[in-house]
Amino acid sequence: MLACISSAILHGVRGTPVEVEVHVAQSALPGFNIVGLPDGAVRESRDRVRAALVTSGLKWPNRKVTVNLARSGVKKGGVWLDLPIAIGVAVASDQLEPGRVEGFAFVGELGLDGSLRSVPGVVPLAASLSARKIVVPSSCASEAALVAGERVRATQNLEMLLRSLRGEGDCGEVVAEASQPPAPVPDLGEVRG
């Protein structure tokens, strides 16, 4: 089966949308390949994703898994793609319905225990995504809300996210707007007389 998940990477200081396509072959020997110009951090995501899925209650498919990071001409680096790869594997292995992720984009680094870790550059990443809902780690949700507002959904771990995508709960907390910066502190340089 094939799954296509929206995400983004940083290219310099700009966010670049990426489609994470995951295919799980029915009749091939077990294996895992990532294609589409991945760097070392992206290739290492295989082990993080596998551990996170298993600790979150899903089964790792004992089949050939191929991940394509579409727009092949752009080099992909960083840890932003851990979460979309995990969601893609869950959909492509029939552990999550494809309709449950329509209109979503995912950005985040996974810990081996399924926790979501903060990622750098979430503001340009969120700005580059046009999805109706953007799922990011809770620790960087307020930053993403600066540009994406009510489209941002924050979650702390993969298990919570998978439950909510199955309809067993809310998809993390909704981040309506970024909090306003505090009022400036009076400065003694402004005192006259």
Sequence and secondary structure as in RCSB ss.txt:
>XXXX:A:sequence
MLACISSAILHGVRGTPVEVEVHVAQSALPGFNIVGLPDGAVRESRDRVRAALVTSGLKWPNRKVTVNLARSGVK
KGGVWLDLPIAIGVAVASDQLEPGRVEGFAFVGELGLDGSLRSVPGVVPLAASLSARKIVVPSSCASEAALVAGE
RVRATQNLEMLLRSLRGEGDCGEVVAEASQPPAPVPDLGEVRG
>XXXX:A:secstr
 EEEEEEEEEETTEEEEEEEEEEE SSS SEEEEESSB HHHHHHHHHHHHHHHHTT    SSEEEEEEESTTS 
B SSTTHHHHHHHHHHHTTSS GGGGTTEEE  EE TTSBEE  TTHHHHHHH   SEEEEEGGGHHHHHHHHGG
GEEEESBHHHHHHHHTTSS SSEE  S          GGG   
